[in-house]
Amino acid sequence: MKFQIVEDNPQIADAVSMALEMRWPEAALVVANNGEKAIKMAEQEKPDLIILDLGLPDIDGFEVLKEIRFFSNVPIIILTVRDEESDIVKCLERGADDYVTKPFRQLELMSRVQAIMRRHHLVSSQVLPSCETLHFGQSIHVFFVGKTRVSLTSTEGIILSHLLRNAGKVVSLSSLSEVVWGDNYSGSNEAIRVYIRRIRKKIEATPDNPSIIITHPGIGYSIQKPR
């Protein structure tokens, strides 16, 4: 297992590294203190998870996130002092898997990391669901709508697999939150809505008038089985 930390503050990088080493002593750690280095490292080192700060000295974390998503679906946790809702939504829309604000509690950050790693392993080890023309490829990162192939992040794949596994049923927001984070925390419902918008842009012919993922206002979402 390999973790990549992207953080220009040495004290915070050390604190995160120490917490990861205590929880996963066998894991390898690589650290980048700027955005350009982070992008190159993500491509060369192929980490299992990235913890990414937004306030970097050369290019901001939003751009780093965007660039990494061009070539990798690695799980990414944002760790930043920025707590504005618009920044959270922007990161989720660009493919972040979670968002933690500074100052952070080490136990909370480690639980978020553990939840992402656990769900990724769990879904990867399961038989992926399918429904008529909707099916996964060999992993949760590849999905087909008919013959059209799309690429998914880990979180997108987990959400879509949960919906597909329950095709024909309404899946609640709280259920989706528990599948993704292991809990229904404050702000999780809005995060799920952002992920659904991203998935629709990838798999729907008309994302603003979806025919695959149906919204049930105030309740959740469903994928309808073909009649």
Rosetta silent file (secondary structure, phi, psi, omega in degrees, C-alpha in Angstrom):
SEQUENCE: MKFQIVEDNPQIADAVSMALEMRWPEAALVVANNGEKAIKMAEQEKPDLIILDLGLPDIDGFEVLKEIRFFSNVPIIILTVRDEESDIVKCLERGADDYVTKPFRQLELMSRVQAIMRRHHLVSSQVLPSCETLHFGQSIHVFFVGKTRVSLTSTEGIILSHLLRNAGKVVSLSSLSEVVWGDNYSGSNEAIRVYIRRIRKKIEATPDNPSIIITHPGIGYSIQKPR
SCORE:     score description
SCORE:     0.000 S_00000001
   1 L     0.000  140.731 -179.065    0.000    0.000    0.000 S_00000001
   2 E  -135.227  131.625  176.477    1.252    3.489   -0.846 S_00000001
   3 E  -112.227  141.340  174.637   -0.011    6.893    0.311 S_00000001
   4 E  -115.458  128.382  177.826    0.828   10.233   -1.282 S_00000001
   5 E  -110.355  127.834  178.296    0.666   13.427    0.790 S_00000001
   6 E  -115.283  102.305 -171.897    0.532   16.773   -1.034 S_00000001
   7 L  -159.089  127.359 -178.766    1.250   19.495    1.531 S_00000001
   8 L   -89.905   -8.995  176.891    3.650   22.463    1.579 S_00000001
   9 L   -91.072  111.624 -175.707    3.563   22.864    5.382 S_00000001
  10 H   -59.097  -36.231 -178.870    6.235   20.489    6.780 S_00000001
  11 H   -65.213  -42.840  179.033    4.588   20.286   10.209 S_00000001
  12 H   -69.079  -41.671  178.158    1.227   19.220    8.766 S_00000001
  13 H   -59.058  -41.229  179.153    2.900   16.804    6.344 S_00000001
  14 H   -66.085  -40.616 -179.228    4.772   15.249    9.287 S_00000001
  15 H   -64.578  -43.207  178.276    1.599   15.009   11.371 S_00000001
  16 H   -65.837  -43.648  179.931   -0.309   13.280    8.575 S_00000001
  17 H   -60.077  -44.471 -179.129    2.644   10.987    7.838 S_00000001
  18 H   -63.250  -42.431  179.438    2.946    9.981   11.490 S_00000001
  19 H   -63.017  -41.941  178.805   -0.777    9.226   11.758 S_00000001
  20 H   -66.373  -40.161 -179.677   -0.653    7.082    8.605 S_00000001
  21 H   -66.279  -35.739  178.706    2.469    5.248    9.791 S_00000001
  22 H   -68.691  -37.482 -178.418    0.864    4.458   13.134 S_00000001
  23 H   -82.638  -38.611 -179.555   -2.262    3.063   11.474 S_00000001
  24 L  -127.434   76.881 -175.343   -0.559    1.382    8.493 S_00000001
  25 L   -62.421  -21.799 -178.598    3.078    0.712    9.517 S_00000001
  26 L   -85.887   -8.823 -174.129    3.678   -1.398    6.407 S_00000001
  27 L   -76.918  149.414  172.761    2.599    1.367    3.994 S_00000001
  28 E   -91.376  143.912 -179.443    4.985    3.432    1.872 S_00000001
  29 E  -122.653  134.898  172.995    4.662    7.216    2.051 S_00000001
  30 E  -127.975  141.732 -174.831    5.623    9.794   -0.571 S_00000001
  31 E  -125.226  134.066  174.654    5.342   13.547   -0.031 S_00000001
  32 E  -121.213  133.358 -177.319    5.071   16.395   -2.549 S_00000001
  33 L  -103.860    9.519  173.444    5.310   20.032   -1.404 S_00000001
  34 L  -152.563  167.960 -173.426    3.982   21.633   -4.600 S_00000001
  35 H   -69.054  -43.914 -178.967    1.425   20.970   -7.300 S_00000001
  36 H   -61.111  -44.095  178.716    3.686   20.194  -10.243 S_00000001
  37 H   -63.628  -38.233 -178.622    5.616   17.634   -8.212 S_00000001
  38 H   -62.510  -42.575 -179.205    2.337   16.152   -6.955 S_00000001
  39 H   -64.926  -46.391  179.244    1.021   15.542  -10.485 S_00000001
  40 H   -63.044  -41.572 -178.585    4.261   13.894  -11.647 S_00000001
  41 H   -65.658  -40.148  179.659    4.457   11.797   -8.492 S_00000001
  42 H   -62.361  -36.187 -179.234    0.850   10.616   -8.830 S_00000001
  43 H   -76.230  -36.985 -175.770    1.575    9.427  -12.383 S_00000001
  44 H   -85.356  -41.815 -174.057    4.914    7.791  -11.588 S_00000001
  45 H   -84.692  -23.288 -179.411    4.352    6.364   -8.103 S_00000001
  46 L    50.029   62.868 -179.158    0.739    5.211   -8.645 S_00000001
  47 L   -69.617  162.178  177.489   -0.335    5.617   -4.993 S_00000001
  48 L   -84.634  -19.722  178.217   -3.356    3.853   -3.519 S_00000001
  49 E  -161.154  144.637  178.819   -4.652    7.116   -2.002 S_00000001
  50 E  -120.691  133.998  171.125   -3.748   10.815   -2.125 S_00000001
  51 E  -107.961  116.807 -166.873   -4.257   13.415    0.616 S_00000001
  52 E  -121.357  124.525  172.584   -4.240   16.794   -1.150 S_00000001
  53 L   -83.547  149.444  178.516   -4.003   20.353    0.199 S_00000001
  54 L   -88.060  -32.496 -175.879   -5.605   23.130   -1.867 S_00000001
  55 L   -90.128   81.700 -178.590   -3.235   25.950   -0.894 S_00000001
  56 L  -103.639  156.891 -172.004   -0.033   25.032   -2.719 S_00000001
  57 L   -73.725  -21.556 -176.994    2.789   27.460   -3.599 S_00000001
  58 L  -107.030  -64.299  175.565    2.794   27.012   -7.385 S_00000001
  59 L  -122.999  149.322 -175.079   -0.627   25.850   -8.650 S_00000001
  60 L   -75.769  163.678 -176.734   -3.690   25.405   -6.493 S_00000001
  61 H   -62.883  -26.530  177.148   -5.078   22.039   -5.451 S_00000001
  62 H   -59.756  -44.199 -179.134   -8.124   22.427   -7.701 S_00000001
  63 H   -70.212  -37.538  177.553   -5.867   22.301  -10.753 S_00000001
  64 H   -61.390  -45.946  178.309   -3.839   19.422   -9.300 S_00000001
  65 H   -58.590  -46.425 -179.727   -7.047   17.462   -8.734 S_00000001
  66 H   -60.862  -44.175 -178.007   -8.227   18.192  -12.271 S_00000001
  67 H   -66.878  -42.190  179.947   -4.896   17.134  -13.805 S_00000001
  68 H   -63.618  -36.466 -179.057   -4.665   13.888  -11.822 S_00000001
  69 L   -68.489  -13.066  176.001   -8.188   12.953  -12.865 S_00000001
  70 L   -70.628  -26.592 -174.817   -7.063   13.035  -16.518 S_00000001
  71 L  -129.487   -3.438 -176.038   -4.955    9.911  -15.970 S_00000001
  72 L  -146.917  144.938  173.646   -5.932    8.330  -12.645 S_00000001
  73 L  -105.505   19.318 -179.495   -8.992    7.281  -10.614 S_00000001
  74 L   -55.279  138.813  175.756   -6.975    7.019   -7.393 S_00000001
  75 L   -60.681  135.208 -178.505   -9.034    7.973   -4.292 S_00000001
  76 E  -128.836  125.492  174.052   -8.279   11.587   -3.278 S_00000001
  77 E  -106.054  125.442  174.717   -9.056   13.233    0.074 S_00000001
  78 E   -82.212  132.840  176.870   -8.882   17.034    0.174 S_00000001
  79 E  -128.693  108.701 -168.991   -7.294   18.394    3.385 S_00000001
  80 E  -153.296  161.268  174.668   -7.536   22.184    3.572 S_00000001
  81 L   -81.357  -14.169 -175.990   -8.362   25.235    5.699 S_00000001
  82 L   -77.421  118.679 -177.373  -10.962   26.302    3.135 S_00000001
  83 L  -117.956   13.984  178.207  -14.420   25.456    4.432 S_00000001
  84 L   -68.400  139.914 -178.746  -16.627   27.405    2.013 S_00000001
  85 H   -58.959  -36.582 -178.585  -19.426   25.296    0.545 S_00000001
  86 H   -63.321  -35.728  178.419  -18.517   26.457   -2.967 S_00000001
  87 H   -70.255  -40.385  178.419  -14.987   25.046   -2.566 S_00000001
  88 H   -60.740  -48.192 -179.627  -16.316   21.718   -1.270 S_00000001
  89 H   -62.414  -41.632 -179.384  -18.716   21.428   -4.210 S_00000001
  90 H   -60.874  -41.867  179.470  -15.975   22.435   -6.677 S_00000001
  91 H   -67.342  -43.465  179.514  -13.671   19.692   -5.374 S_00000001
  92 H   -64.087  -38.513  179.392  -16.385   17.041   -5.452 S_00000001
  93 H   -67.087  -25.186  178.751  -17.345   18.069   -8.980 S_00000001
  94 L   -90.692    1.032  172.414  -13.711   17.626  -10.035 S_00000001
  95 L   107.934   11.766  175.668  -13.629   14.112   -8.633 S_00000001
  96 L   -67.510  149.270 -178.874  -12.476   14.323   -5.001 S_00000001
  97 L   -95.286  -20.958  177.656  -13.598   11.391   -2.849 S_00000001
  98 E  -162.469  167.067 -174.037  -13.771   13.245    0.466 S_00000001
  99 E  -143.613  118.666 -179.307  -13.147   16.678    1.993 S_00000001
 100 E  -124.450  134.692 -178.224  -11.643   17.361    5.437 S_00000001
 101 E   -98.775  149.831  174.224  -11.006   20.838    6.844 S_00000001
 102 L   -91.652  149.713   -5.845   -8.065   22.041    8.965 S_00000001
 103 L   -68.005  141.437 -174.184   -7.480   22.047   11.852 S_00000001
 104 L  -113.038  155.860  173.659   -8.270   18.362   11.670 S_00000001
 105 L   -93.470  129.194 -176.447   -8.485   15.582   14.228 S_00000001
 106 H   -57.759  -39.544 -179.234   -6.098   12.755   13.400 S_00000001
 107 H   -64.400  -38.368  179.103   -8.635   10.098   14.377 S_00000001
 108 H   -66.245  -45.968 -179.628  -11.234   11.627   12.067 S_00000001
 109 H   -61.175  -44.575 -179.329   -8.813   11.825    9.133 S_00000001
 110 H   -64.763  -35.359  178.031   -7.664    8.226    9.678 S_00000001
 111 H   -67.601  -34.839  177.230  -11.270    7.025    9.866 S_00000001
 112 H   -67.248  -43.534  177.951  -11.981    8.768    6.544 S_00000001
 113 H   -61.553  -46.007 -178.347   -8.911    7.145    4.973 S_00000001
 114 H   -62.804  -40.320 -179.931   -9.866    3.755    6.393 S_00000001
 115 H   -62.798  -43.022  179.811  -13.458    4.078    5.141 S_00000001
 116 H   -65.171  -44.815 -179.199  -12.283    4.876    1.604 S_00000001
 117 H   -66.048  -40.003 -178.304   -9.771    2.022    1.559 S_00000001
 118 H   -65.944  -46.836 -177.437  -12.263   -0.446    3.051 S_00000001
 119 H   -68.708  -34.663  178.351  -15.084    0.349    0.641 S_00000001
 120 H   -63.851  -43.904  178.985  -12.715    0.324   -2.323 S_00000001
 121 H   -66.138  -41.965 -177.604  -11.466   -3.141   -1.358 S_00000001
 122 H   -62.200  -48.856 -178.068  -14.973   -4.392   -0.617 S_00000001
 123 H   -66.913  -37.778 -179.291  -16.434   -3.293   -3.934 S_00000001
 124 H   -64.910  -27.946 -177.808  -13.390   -4.509   -5.865 S_00000001
 125 H   -89.530   -8.111 -178.596  -13.797   -7.984   -4.358 S_00000001
 126 L   -92.032  159.494  171.038  -17.524   -8.237   -5.130 S_00000001
 127 L   -74.063  121.554 -175.557  -19.228   -9.342   -8.311 S_00000001
 128 L   -74.308  138.596 -175.705  -20.219   -6.052   -9.918 S_00000001
 129 L   -75.389  163.100  175.551  -23.933   -5.684  -10.710 S_00000001
 130 E  -147.513  161.367  178.713  -25.513   -5.203  -14.120 S_00000001
 131 E  -153.215  102.244 -178.986  -28.949   -4.419  -15.497 S_00000001
 132 L    55.075 -114.773 -175.830  -29.700   -5.005  -19.168 S_00000001
 133 L   -86.616    0.899  179.502  -27.504   -2.553  -21.123 S_00000001
 134 E  -103.176  120.422  179.648  -25.944   -1.054  -17.973 S_00000001
 135 E  -160.104  158.098  177.128  -22.890   -2.880  -16.683 S_00000001
 136 E   -86.580  162.265  171.530  -19.391   -2.468  -15.315 S_00000001
 137 L   -85.313 -134.187 -178.232  -16.195   -3.539  -16.996 S_00000001
 138 L   -86.270   -2.231  178.246  -13.506   -5.359  -15.033 S_00000001
 139 L  -152.958  171.705  178.786  -13.526   -2.771  -12.218 S_00000001
 140 L   -71.506   -6.269 -179.294  -15.706   -0.065  -10.678 S_00000001
 141 L   -88.362   -8.646 -178.799  -13.739    2.486  -12.700 S_00000001
 142 E  -124.098  127.126 -178.233  -15.141    1.339  -16.043 S_00000001
 143 E  -134.657  145.501  179.991  -18.839    1.460  -16.892 S_00000001
 144 E  -121.070  132.328  168.723  -20.787    0.778  -20.062 S_00000001
 145 E  -110.629   99.166 -168.754  -24.083    2.213  -21.223 S_00000001
 146 L    66.148 -121.973  177.843  -24.734   -0.080  -24.134 S_00000001
 147 L   -99.288   -0.684 -179.324  -21.445    0.052  -26.055 S_00000001
 148 E   -82.343  124.443 -177.815  -20.479    3.468  -24.719 S_00000001
 149 E   -99.407  133.130  176.225  -17.588    3.265  -22.244 S_00000001
 150 E  -129.295  154.726  179.222  -17.134    5.831  -19.465 S_00000001
 151 E  -102.544  135.758 -178.230  -14.512    6.237  -16.749 S_00000001
 152 L  -121.426  148.411  169.215  -15.560    6.574  -13.099 S_00000001
 153 L   -76.079  171.422  179.919  -13.762    7.606   -9.926 S_00000001
 154 H   -58.290  -46.960 -177.944  -13.847    5.207   -6.978 S_00000001
 155 H   -66.771  -41.425  177.096  -16.687    7.065   -5.271 S_00000001
 156 H   -60.408  -43.304  179.793  -18.714    7.376   -8.472 S_00000001
 157 H   -63.801  -39.005  179.493  -18.305    3.666   -9.092 S_00000001
 158 H   -66.455  -43.572  178.951  -19.380    2.781   -5.554 S_00000001
 159 H   -63.630  -46.139 -177.788  -22.498    4.970   -5.765 S_00000001
 160 H   -66.814  -37.708  178.872  -23.447    3.611   -9.182 S_00000001
 161 H   -66.675  -36.146  178.830  -22.870   -0.003   -8.137 S_00000001
 162 H   -67.900  -41.219  177.037  -25.096    0.477   -5.077 S_00000001
 163 H   -64.892  -42.838 -177.181  -27.866    1.963   -7.216 S_00000001
 164 H   -69.241  -35.781  178.174  -27.502   -0.780   -9.813 S_00000001
 165 H   -65.416  -24.753  179.526  -27.478   -3.503   -7.167 S_00000001
 166 L  -111.478   31.898 -178.780  -30.827   -2.108   -5.992 S_00000001
 167 L   -54.981  134.308 -177.943  -32.286   -1.492   -9.470 S_00000001
 168 L    92.602   -7.592  179.319  -36.040   -0.998   -9.315 S_00000001
 169 L  -118.790  154.586  174.884  -35.882    0.266   -5.726 S_00000001
 170 L   -84.755  125.072  178.558  -35.506    3.753   -4.285 S_00000001
 171 E  -101.762  122.546 -175.346  -32.143    4.112   -2.529 S_00000001
 172 E   -72.235  158.314  175.991  -32.186    6.749    0.207 S_00000001
 173 H   -60.354  -40.398 -179.301  -29.600    9.500    0.571 S_00000001
 174 H   -65.378  -36.544  177.684  -28.641    8.130    3.984 S_00000001
 175 H   -65.366  -42.429  177.925  -28.066    4.670    2.508 S_00000001
 176 H   -64.913  -40.190  179.034  -25.805    6.094   -0.182 S_00000001
 177 H   -62.720  -41.281 -179.979  -23.924    8.138    2.430 S_00000001
 178 H   -66.742  -36.596  178.087  -23.346    5.061    4.572 S_00000001
 179 H   -66.088  -38.534 -176.224  -22.057    3.104    1.576 S_00000001
 180 H   -80.381  -49.665 -172.822  -19.624    5.884    0.680 S_00000001
 181 H  -112.716   -6.054 -177.561  -18.452    7.165    4.085 S_00000001
 182 L    80.447    3.371 -179.441  -19.737    4.628    6.585 S_00000001
 183 L  -162.572  163.218  177.368  -21.885    7.325    8.187 S_00000001
 184 L  -106.020   81.576 -174.222  -24.449   10.008    7.416 S_00000001
 185 L   -87.672  167.584  179.883  -22.460   13.118    8.375 S_00000001
 186 L   -61.440  126.150  179.920  -23.449   16.772    8.078 S_00000001
 187 L    94.334   -5.770 -176.910  -23.219   17.817    4.440 S_00000001
 188 H   -68.452  -34.552 -179.086  -23.204   14.278    3.062 S_00000001
 189 H   -61.812  -43.127  178.874  -26.567   14.659    1.315 S_00000001
 190 H   -66.800  -36.793  177.915  -25.317   17.611   -0.724 S_00000001
 191 H   -62.983  -42.324  177.968  -22.121   15.710   -1.524 S_00000001
 192 H   -60.558  -41.090  179.358  -24.172   12.765   -2.817 S_00000001
 193 H   -62.062  -38.407  178.039  -26.153   15.153   -5.034 S_00000001
 194 H   -64.247  -44.657  179.078  -22.900   16.498   -6.488 S_00000001
 195 H   -62.654  -40.129  178.736  -21.680   12.968   -7.262 S_00000001
 196 H   -62.086  -40.991  177.688  -25.015   12.100   -8.889 S_00000001
 197 H   -61.047  -41.945  179.572  -24.691   15.175  -11.129 S_00000001
 198 H   -63.952  -44.604 -179.380  -21.196   14.036  -12.145 S_00000001
 199 H   -63.315  -42.570  179.719  -22.362   10.493  -12.890 S_00000001
 200 H   -61.105  -38.361  179.277  -25.309   11.764  -14.942 S_00000001
 201 H   -62.759  -25.742 -177.734  -22.991   13.910  -17.053 S_00000001
 202 H   -89.800  -33.168 -171.291  -21.078   10.751  -17.882 S_00000001
 203 H  -114.671  -14.727 -177.753  -23.867    8.220  -18.508 S_00000001
 204 L   -93.410  139.824  174.953  -26.997   10.181  -19.427 S_00000001
 205 L   -66.349  -38.402  176.894  -27.735   11.324  -22.987 S_00000001
 206 L  -130.049   90.443 -175.395  -29.473   14.385  -21.489 S_00000001
 207 L   -55.635  -31.881  179.991  -28.168   14.934  -17.925 S_00000001
 208 L   -77.712  -13.305  176.467  -30.739   17.675  -17.223 S_00000001
 209 L  -133.655   68.217 -169.665  -33.547   15.298  -18.164 S_00000001
 210 L   -67.682  145.718  177.396  -32.209   11.961  -16.889 S_00000001
 211 L  -119.721   -9.256 -179.111  -33.686    8.639  -17.894 S_00000001
 212 L   -99.688  -57.849  177.908  -31.271    6.287  -16.089 S_00000001
 213 E   -98.377  113.025 -175.337  -30.847    7.704  -12.578 S_00000001
 214 E   -97.974  135.142  177.685  -34.218    8.971  -11.368 S_00000001
 215 E   -87.254  134.999  171.742  -34.561   11.527   -8.562 S_00000001
 216 E  -116.169   95.681 -170.480  -37.082   10.971   -5.781 S_00000001
 217 L   -49.560  130.298  177.618  -37.199   14.436   -4.153 S_00000001
 218 L    76.071   -3.140 -176.827  -36.353   14.457   -0.479 S_00000001
 219 L  -119.650  -61.717 -177.674  -35.783   10.681   -0.477 S_00000001
 220 E   169.565 -140.248 -175.432  -33.043    9.535   -2.833 S_00000001
 221 E  -140.381  162.956  175.499  -32.468    7.985   -6.259 S_00000001
 222 E  -149.430  155.298  168.086  -33.231    4.888   -8.249 S_00000001
 223 E  -109.460  121.701 -176.509  -32.260    3.107  -11.432 S_00000001
 224 L   -81.832  133.587  174.080  -35.366    1.785  -13.112 S_00000001
 225 L   -69.754  138.113  176.760  -35.344   -1.750  -14.473 S_00000001
 226 L   -60.435  140.690  179.239  -36.279   -1.855  -18.172 S_00000001
 227 L   -79.467    0.000    0.000  -39.836   -2.991  -18.720 S_00000001
